[in-house]
Amino acid sequence: MKRPSQSARLRKDGASSKAIVAVLRGIPKGETRTKMEVFRKVLQELDRGDEGIDTGIRAQLGSQLIAVVNKRVRGWHRVVSSDGGLWDAKEQLALLQAEGARPRPGEAVRRWAKRCKATLVGTYRASSGRVALARHDPRVDKWRPEEVEPLRNKAVLKERLVLSGGKLFHHPDMHKPQPPAFCCKTMSRAKPCRTLTAALKRVRPRLQHALANAQFAELTRKGAVCIRNVLQSQECSQLLHFAAGANFSDVRRLDGEAGRGGAYHFCDGSAPLLVEAIRTSLYESILAHSPSLAQRYGRTLADLEKRCRAAGQLQAKLLFLGPSLLLLCQPVLRRRCATIFLAFGEGGVNLAHQDPYGSLFFPYQAVLMLSRRGQDFNGGEFFVKNMKSGQVVEVAASEGDVTVFAANSAAVQGSDFKHGVREVHGNRFSVGIVFNLRK
């Protein structure tokens, strides 16, 4: 069965257009908001503020916003693009200037900021860093008048920073959530596993009875189940030591639509052996409880990866062969692991989302916690949201715990799931274990 898109769900409830109108009418006179900030407020109006803004939501709300703007609903002119661009350069700019949201023609930015009683002035322009400066700072006069924003105080500045997912407006006195570098406070004296067989011998007995019938029933009923103490502290230290020294070629920052203050570090080729052992053992346990999954995904991880490669979930690299004018390079297909080392710093948040990584999307995933709750971090609960019922399950995992969770609509018939991380206080490191490969 084809999984319904988020945009289809938004159309079905019929409330998003009304929410857009309400959000536009709520933008204070003399201020503007970016489209992405409007979308974030709309989701909050729909009690879906903990969700990320994915392609489906952006397309659906974007088309509805355009329809509202074309009708010239009150407040339409207070919406701008992420760089401050306008829908209608002449009409919209004139309305904003009349309200004091932008300088008058020929008016210096500092003079305008004083006139409209702004404490700070921000710029939407990315090349200027999207920063906020004091209104008397001479640098603000160098900014384009069409791309500035009045900010009454630091409370408004903080609100805009949160609403934009950390994209707007940066100020030296305001903390911006940043993903921390991986670090290992204690060096492990335990001998690392040299082969996958050795890692499986160590991990498999710990997971053999952990995902029993009762735990799997909880997983299918709630969407998540936590298995405690799968790895020991020294083994978690080994993985942190690996991450601290690894040269991850694919690192993605979480800013804006997906959250803030975090980063995804994708493993190249394969994950560390301990992680692969957990991945293999969990796949075996899940298939034992739900053998019908084998028909689509394969009886073993090797079968699943083979099907992923057939579906195009792999990476093509160019291998240089020599200086020949006729044959310079040749494509080489590489296994593309979807397992991720995740880092969240103070104030970091990961909004509810899914991780498909390709057309073959296994219905379950897992996350291994590497940090100690209460010592390294607080908050940062992992959560799973049932998109049909709205039910949210939070898991307060700590070092060595593995949380298995439903990743999409194929896990539990009639439901669809997203997952995320609540606001983190401290530094939180974990490993996202994805069974399928990524495109």
Buried (B, 14 or more C-beta within 10 A) or exposed (E): EEEBBBBEBBBEEEBBBBBBBBBBEEBEEBBBBBBBBBBBBBBBBBEBEBBBBBEBBBBBBBEBBEEBBEEEBEBBBBBBEBBBBBBEEEEBBBBBBEBBBBBEEEBBBBEBBEEBEBBBBBBBBEEBEBBBBBBEBEBBBEBBBBBBBBBBEBEBBBEBBBBBBBBBBBBEEEEBBBBBEBEBEEEBEEEBBEEBEBBBEBBBEBBEEBBEEEBBEBBBEBBBBBBEEBBBBBBBBBBBBBBEEBEBEEEEBBBBBBBBBBBBBBBBEEBBBBBBBBBBBBBBBBBEBBEEBEEEBBBBBEBBBEBBBEBEBBBEEEEEEEEEEEEEEEEEEEBBBBBBBBBBBBBBBBBBBBBBBBEBBBBBBBBBBBBBBEEBBBBBBBBBBBBBEEEBBEBBBBBBBBBBBBBBBBBBEEBBBBBBBBBBBBBBBBBBBBBBBBB
